[in-house]
């Protein structure tokens, strides 16, 4: 029986037209941050692992809660005091997860029927972070001066509580986008972010969650 013939065929893979653009977004309403506190994450993990967890409520430290609610890129003080924060904020850098900005653009585009679905546009562009990442992924750097915000809230069991979080009354950011020019144009991307800033927003109490915070526009 003759041996099977081996046929070699050249396959041409078309290059993907990857381009980059930078968008400047300017806040139209305060950005409220609420990063997961390391202490709370440890308590959650201990509970999941069956370790003994104290049932008593910890003494609230407003300054600690405020400082731990923000995404520090660098310059975070070691001590959670007002004095330490006052010194650190002069040189510190803050960020916000890239995925939050992308989600606002993708969600708003779908709701406004600019895109036919979320899946196709998810792969059409990506946001480059500022080179610093964590369990939250990479970050967009936020330019602005934060202040402490106090809010009355109700927790899952309906009990009232006071939350202290970082708020940026005035803020802006540069968003570096890599995109497939064969699937989406730079004008479409700018439009998606404009829609996202108005209809969805980022952070706590944003329009998507019934609030008016974290709104922005492309400048």
N, C-alpha and C positions, 0 to 999 in steps of 0.2 A: 504494500500500500504506500503510495507516494506521500512524502511529508507535506504537511499543510504549508501553504505559502504565507510568508510574513509580508504584510503590506504596510508600508510606512507612509503616513499622510501628514502633511504639515497643516497645523491649525493656526490660524491667525486670530489672536485675541485683541480686539480693539481696545485701544487705550481709553481709560476713563479721564474725562476732562475735569480734573480737580482744580478748583480755584479757591482763593481766600479773599475775604473782605472783612473790614472792621466797621462795626456799627457803634455809634455813641448813643446810649440811652440816658435820658434825664428823668429823674423821678418827678411825678406829678402829685404824689401824696406820700406821706412818711412810710419808710420801709421798716417793718417790725421783724426782728429776728427771734428765733426760738430753737437754737441748737440743742440737741440732747445732752444733758449734763452727764459727765462721766460717773458721778455718784449714783444717779438714777439708773444708768445702764448696768452698773455693777449690781445694784439691788434687784433689777429684773433678771439678770443672769443667775444670781444666787437663788432666786425663787424658782426659776426653771430647773435648776440643778438640785432642788430639794434641800438647800441649805437653810439654816435657821435665819429668819429675817425679823428684825425688830418691828414690832407692831406699833410702837410709839411714834408720834410725829416729831420729826427733827425740828429744832429751833430754827425759825426762818432767819436767813441772812440776806436782806434785800440786795446789798452790794454784790455778794457772791452770786446770787441768782441772776442779776443783771449782767455781770461780766461773763458768766458761763453760758449765757444765752446767745452770745455772738460767736461768729466764726473768725477767730484770730488767725491771720496769715503769719504774722510775726509780731514781736513786741509785747506779748501778753505778760503782765506783771505776775510775780510769784505770789504776792499777798493780795487777797481780795478786799482792799480798802479803798476808800474814796481818794486818799492821798496818792496811793500807788497808781490808781487809774488816771488821775489828773496828770501825772508825769508820763505815763505810758502812752496816752492818747495822742501826745504831740508827735510821736515817732512811729506808732503802731500802724499796721495795715490790716484791713478787714476784707473779708470775701463773702460770697454767697454761692451756693452750689450751681454749677453750670446747668445741671439737669432741670433746675427750677425755671430758668429762663427759656430753655428749649421747650419744656412742657407747656409753658404759657403760650408760646408761638404756635406750637402744633395743635393744642386744644382749641385756641381761638380760631385758627384757620379752618378747622373742621366744623366748628359750630356756625361759622359765618358762611359755610358752604364754598369757601375758596378752594379747599382741597376735598377730594372725593372720599378720602379715609385718612386715618392717622398713621397707619403702617407704612404706606408708600412715602410719605413726607418724612417720617422718622429717619429713613435711610438716605434721604436726599441731602441732608446737611448735618454738621456736628459743630459743637462749640469747643474751641481750644481753651483750656484753662490757663491760669497764670503760672503754671509750673509747680503749684503746691496742691497736694491732695491728701485725702484722709478716707475714713470710712464713708464719707459723704460724696466721694468722687473728687473731681477737680473743681476749681473755683473761678468765678469772675471777681475781680477786685472791685470793691465798692469804695468810691471816694466820698467822704463826708465825715462829719463829727457826730458820734452817737451820744445819746443821753438816756437816762433811766426813765422807763415808762412803768406806771403802776396801773393795773387793771383788776377789777373784780370779775371773777369767773366762777363757773360752777363745774366741778369735777364730775367724773362718770357717775358717782352715786348721788349726785344732786347737791352735795354739800358746797357751800360757798368757800372760795379761796382767793387769796391775793397773789397775783403774778407780777414779777418784776423782770422786764425784758429790755433789751437794747433797741432803741428806735433811732433811725436816721431821718431827721426832719427834712433835710435837703440832701440829695444824693445823686450820683451819676456813675456810669460804668462804661467801659469799652468792652464790647463783645466781639471776639475774634472767631469768625465763622469759616469753616472749610465746607465746600459744597460741590456737588456734582452738577456742572453746568449743563449736562445733557438731560438732567431731570428737573432742574429748577433754576430760575434766573436770580441775579442779585436784587432786581426790583421786587420780585415775589418774596424773597427772604425779608427784605426791609418791610414790606407790607405785612407779612406774618407777625413780625415783632411789634409793629405798630398796633395791630389788632390785639396781640397778646397783652401789651401794656395797658390797653384800655378795658378789655373785656375779662381778662383773667388775673393779671398781676402776679406778684411774687410775695412770699412771706406770709405772716399771720394777718388775718382779717382782710384778705384780698377780695376783690370783686367775685372771684369764683366761689368763695366761701361766705358770701353775703356781706362783705365789708367794703371799704373804700380805700384801703391802704395798699401800698406796694404797686401803685399804678405808675406807668412811665410811657414815654414816647421816644421815637427815634429822632434825634436832633440832626 
